Amino acid sequence: MQSMFWLILFVIFVLLEIITMGLTTIWFAGGAIAAYITSFFANDGAQIIVFFVVSFILLITTRPVAKKYINGKAEKTNVEAMAGKIGTVTEDIDNVHAKGKVDIDGETWTARTVNDEPIGKNQLVEVVRVEGVKVIVKKKED
């Protein structure tokens, strides 16, 4: 294969990575560079093998580390940030009768309890998770 092919492929993979920012094609860009270097002294078959082997090795060895440092520091937003927040019960929570409301950071949410235990008005609760438009809560431990 012509060495220019590997350079073009490298540019395509880098551009795709810039567009997606998903750590999906950068590993293949590394494989394309390795194949480009190989193109000066090896045949087409060897270049293809080098491309796939280097891409695979980069993917397996560096992707978990890169994801940890790049995506690991993403801040939780909106619903993801609700878990662990403290709220005040504004309407008795009763799973059996499908009622209950909680005020969390000035917003009123429909609430249900984790273990079907009723919780009375003005009690403090902790958000365990969000299911649709309801918060699933438990009584706040003192």
Secondary structure as UniProt FT lines:
FT   HELIX           3..20
FT   HELIX           26..38
FT   TURN            39..41
FT   HELIX           44..70
FT   TURN            71..73
FT   HELIX           78..81
FT   TURN            82..84
FT   STRAND          86..94
FT   TURN            95..98
FT   STRAND          99..104
FT   TURN            105..106
FT   STRAND          107..113
FT   TURN            121..122
FT   STRAND          124..131
FT   TURN            132..133
FT   STRAND          134..139
//
